[in-house]
Amino acid sequence: MIKRAIFTIITFLVLFIPYYFRESIKRAPIFDLKKIVFSNTKHYKFDELLEKVHQDEKNSIFDIDLDEINQTLLKLPWIKNVVITRILPDTLKISLEEHKIRGVVFIDKLYYYGDDYKMFLKISYSDINDYTIFSGVDIHLYEQNHNEFINKISEMEKLNSLVKNILPEEFDISEIHQTLFRGYEIIFRENRGKIILGFNSFEENLKKAKDILNHFNKEKKEVSLIAFQEMKNDSNVIVKLKKGGLNE
């Protein structure tokens, strides 16, 4: 019995005293949180971020729930990634990575989407700037099959690049819309008309559209519509002019 009691006491001292010693050190005043440092952000001010973190400066730096802070900051629309580091004895360093705008998509509302093709901020038309709106994609596709959503947006991005490289500069793109049956509508700013393409031969058809635009431009006539028919053996193009509604 005596041996067992001695063994129990020794075990208690070995296990408990180091733990008690460690906990006592953690709660020493030197480890009270005194400073929170944020990396530079474009869209949030220091006071806004500090309010979100809302840590009591009397808390020990070891008691701060880093995961809770992480999840709180990730709810801010512009924040893509958060890395939090304890810098002993009294500083919390929070490094923030913001989303970079890759483009604008319209799915019920207008949104910025980032390099991961995820929508992160609802915007208004005044926020579009020089971005081309990509539309005609269903919200269910975005939520249920994100890889397919990426494929569709990527194709519109490639089409957007082709249009800018091939067509005259004055035809600035406002929107590329994926239609249910025809393929894509390329809509120009300032009511400059639109081009309807199928799902194939983008480059070939855009070069034809360029020739058509140049032809009527020389005649000082404005084109409101260029539509490429999708019949396999039919290379006809429907052209509608703004003045007179002429079809050729």
C-alpha positions as CSV (number, residue, x, y, z in Angstrom):
1,M,0.0,0.0,0.0
2,I,2.8,2.4,0.9
3,K,4.6,1.7,-2.3
4,R,1.5,2.3,-4.3
5,A,0.8,5.6,-2.5
6,I,4.4,6.7,-3.2
7,F,4.1,5.8,-6.8
8,T,0.8,7.7,-7.1
9,I,2.4,10.8,-5.6
10,I,5.4,10.7,-7.8
11,T,3.2,10.2,-10.9
12,F,1.1,13.1,-9.9
13,L,4.1,15.3,-9.4
14,V,5.6,14.3,-12.7
15,L,2.4,14.8,-14.7
16,F,0.7,17.7,-12.9
17,I,3.5,20.1,-11.9
18,P,4.9,20.5,-15.5
19,Y,1.4,21.2,-16.7
20,Y,0.7,23.6,-13.9
21,F,4.1,25.3,-14.6
22,R,3.3,25.6,-18.3
23,E,-0.2,27.1,-17.7
24,S,1.2,29.5,-15.2
25,I,3.8,30.7,-17.7
26,K,1.1,31.1,-20.4
27,R,-0.9,33.4,-18.1
28,A,2.0,35.6,-17.2
29,P,1.3,39.3,-18.0
30,I,4.1,39.3,-20.6
31,F,1.9,37.2,-22.9
32,D,-1.1,39.4,-22.7
33,L,-2.2,40.4,-26.2
34,K,-1.0,44.0,-26.9
35,K,-0.8,44.3,-30.7
36,I,-2.6,43.0,-33.7
37,V,-0.9,43.6,-37.1
38,F,-2.7,43.2,-40.4
39,S,-1.1,43.0,-43.8
40,N,-2.0,45.8,-46.2
41,T,-5.5,45.4,-47.8
42,K,-7.0,47.5,-50.6
43,H,-10.6,47.2,-49.6
44,Y,-10.6,47.2,-45.8
45,K,-9.3,49.7,-43.2
46,F,-7.5,48.7,-40.1
47,D,-10.3,49.7,-37.8
48,E,-12.8,47.7,-39.8
49,L,-10.7,44.6,-39.5
50,L,-9.9,45.1,-35.8
51,E,-13.6,45.4,-35.1
52,K,-14.2,42.0,-36.7
53,V,-11.4,40.4,-34.7
54,H,-12.6,42.1,-31.4
55,Q,-10.0,40.5,-29.1
56,D,-9.7,41.7,-25.5
57,E,-6.2,43.0,-25.0
58,K,-6.2,41.3,-21.5
59,N,-6.4,37.8,-23.1
60,S,-3.3,35.7,-23.2
61,I,-2.0,35.3,-26.7
62,F,-2.2,31.5,-26.1
63,D,-6.0,31.6,-25.4
64,I,-7.0,33.3,-28.7
65,D,-9.0,31.0,-31.0
66,L,-7.2,31.4,-34.3
67,D,-9.7,29.3,-36.2
68,E,-12.6,31.5,-35.1
69,I,-10.8,34.6,-36.3
70,N,-10.0,32.9,-39.6
71,Q,-13.6,32.0,-40.2
72,T,-14.8,35.5,-39.3
73,L,-12.4,37.2,-41.7
74,L,-13.2,34.8,-44.5
75,K,-16.8,36.0,-44.4
76,L,-15.7,39.4,-45.7
77,P,-16.4,39.4,-49.4
78,W,-13.0,40.5,-50.6
79,I,-11.0,38.1,-48.4
80,K,-9.8,35.0,-50.1
81,N,-7.3,33.6,-47.6
82,V,-6.2,34.2,-44.0
83,V,-2.9,33.2,-42.3
84,I,-2.6,34.0,-38.5
85,T,0.6,33.8,-36.6
86,R,1.4,34.3,-32.9
87,I,4.5,36.4,-32.5
88,L,5.6,36.0,-28.9
89,P,5.3,37.6,-26.5
90,D,2.3,39.8,-27.3
91,T,1.6,40.2,-31.0
92,L,-0.9,38.7,-33.4
93,K,0.1,38.9,-37.1
94,I,-2.8,38.4,-39.6
95,S,-1.9,38.2,-43.3
96,L,-4.8,38.6,-45.7
97,E,-5.0,37.7,-49.3
98,E,-7.8,39.5,-51.3
99,H,-9.6,38.2,-54.3
100,K,-8.4,39.4,-57.7
101,I,-11.1,40.3,-60.1
102,R,-11.0,37.9,-63.1
103,G,-14.2,39.0,-64.7
104,V,-17.9,39.8,-64.3
105,V,-20.7,37.3,-64.6
106,F,-24.5,37.8,-64.6
107,I,-26.4,35.1,-62.7
108,D,-29.7,36.7,-61.5
109,K,-27.4,39.6,-60.4
110,L,-24.0,40.9,-61.4
111,Y,-21.0,39.5,-59.6
112,Y,-17.2,39.7,-59.7
113,Y,-15.6,36.3,-60.0
114,G,-12.0,35.5,-59.1
115,D,-9.2,33.3,-60.5
116,D,-10.9,30.3,-58.9
117,Y,-14.1,31.1,-60.9
118,K,-16.1,31.7,-57.7
119,M,-18.3,34.7,-57.4
120,F,-17.3,36.7,-54.4
121,L,-19.1,40.1,-54.6
122,K,-22.4,41.3,-55.9
123,I,-22.0,44.6,-57.9
124,S,-23.9,47.2,-59.7
125,Y,-23.6,48.3,-63.4
126,S,-21.5,51.2,-62.3
127,D,-18.8,48.8,-61.0
128,I,-18.3,46.9,-64.3
129,N,-15.7,49.3,-65.7
130,D,-14.1,47.7,-68.8
131,Y,-15.0,44.2,-68.0
132,T,-17.2,42.2,-70.4
133,I,-20.3,40.7,-68.8
134,F,-20.6,36.9,-69.3
135,S,-24.3,35.8,-69.0
136,G,-26.7,32.9,-69.9
137,V,-25.3,30.5,-67.3
138,D,-27.7,29.0,-64.8
139,I,-27.2,29.4,-61.1
140,H,-27.8,25.6,-60.6
141,L,-24.9,24.8,-62.8
142,Y,-22.7,27.1,-60.7
143,E,-23.8,25.4,-57.5
144,Q,-24.0,21.8,-58.6
145,N,-21.3,21.4,-61.3
146,H,-18.7,24.0,-60.8
147,N,-16.2,22.4,-63.3
148,E,-18.8,22.7,-66.1
149,F,-19.4,26.3,-65.1
150,I,-15.7,26.9,-65.4
151,N,-15.7,25.4,-68.9
152,K,-18.5,27.6,-70.0
153,I,-17.0,30.8,-68.6
154,S,-13.6,29.9,-70.0
155,E,-15.0,29.5,-73.5
156,M,-16.6,32.9,-73.2
157,E,-13.3,34.3,-72.0
158,K,-11.6,32.9,-75.1
159,L,-14.3,34.2,-77.4
160,N,-13.9,37.6,-75.7
161,S,-10.2,37.6,-76.4
162,L,-10.8,36.7,-80.0
163,V,-13.3,39.5,-80.5
164,K,-10.9,42.1,-79.1
165,N,-8.1,40.8,-81.4
166,I,-10.1,40.5,-84.6
167,L,-12.8,43.2,-84.7
168,P,-12.2,46.9,-85.1
169,E,-11.4,48.7,-81.9
170,E,-14.5,50.9,-82.0
171,F,-16.6,47.8,-81.4
172,D,-16.2,47.6,-77.6
173,I,-17.8,44.5,-76.1
174,S,-20.5,45.0,-73.5
175,E,-21.7,41.4,-73.0
176,I,-21.2,37.9,-74.2
177,H,-24.4,35.9,-73.7
178,Q,-24.7,32.1,-74.1
179,T,-28.1,31.4,-75.7
180,L,-30.1,28.2,-75.5
181,F,-30.0,27.3,-79.2
182,R,-28.0,29.7,-81.3
183,G,-24.7,29.7,-79.5
184,Y,-23.4,33.1,-78.4
185,E,-24.6,36.7,-78.7
186,I,-21.8,39.3,-78.7
187,I,-23.3,42.6,-77.7
188,F,-21.5,45.9,-78.1
189,R,-21.6,49.0,-76.0
190,E,-23.4,52.2,-76.9
191,N,-26.0,50.3,-78.9
192,R,-23.5,49.4,-81.6
193,G,-25.3,46.2,-82.5
194,K,-24.6,42.5,-81.9
195,I,-23.2,39.4,-83.5
196,I,-24.8,36.0,-83.2
197,L,-22.4,33.0,-83.5
198,G,-22.8,29.2,-83.3
199,F,-20.7,27.1,-81.0
200,N,-18.0,26.5,-83.6
201,S,-15.7,28.4,-86.1
202,F,-15.4,31.4,-83.8
203,E,-12.3,32.8,-85.5
204,E,-13.5,32.2,-89.0
205,N,-16.8,33.8,-88.4
206,L,-15.4,36.7,-86.6
207,K,-13.1,37.5,-89.5
208,K,-16.2,37.4,-91.8
209,A,-17.9,39.8,-89.3
210,K,-14.9,42.1,-89.5
211,D,-15.1,42.3,-93.3
212,I,-18.9,43.0,-93.1
213,L,-18.4,45.8,-90.6
214,N,-15.6,47.3,-92.6
215,H,-17.7,47.1,-95.8
216,F,-20.7,48.9,-94.4
217,N,-18.5,51.3,-92.4
218,K,-17.1,52.5,-95.8
219,E,-20.6,53.1,-97.0
220,K,-21.3,55.0,-93.7
221,K,-24.0,52.5,-92.8
222,E,-24.3,51.1,-89.3
223,V,-24.9,47.4,-88.7
224,S,-27.3,46.4,-85.9
225,L,-27.1,42.6,-86.4
226,I,-24.8,40.0,-87.9
227,A,-26.1,36.5,-87.5
228,F,-24.3,33.4,-88.8
229,Q,-26.8,30.6,-89.6
230,E,-25.9,27.1,-88.2
231,M,-27.0,25.0,-91.2
232,K,-24.2,22.6,-92.0
233,N,-24.2,23.4,-95.8
234,D,-25.3,27.0,-95.5
235,S,-22.7,29.7,-95.2
236,N,-25.2,32.6,-95.5
237,V,-25.0,35.5,-93.1
238,I,-27.9,37.6,-92.0
239,V,-27.0,41.3,-91.9
240,K,-29.5,43.9,-90.5
241,L,-28.7,47.6,-90.9
242,K,-29.9,50.2,-88.5
243,K,-31.3,52.5,-91.1
244,G,-34.0,51.0,-93.3
245,G,-33.9,47.6,-91.7
246,L,-32.2,46.1,-94.8
247,N,-31.5,42.4,-94.8
248,E,-28.8,41.0,-97.1
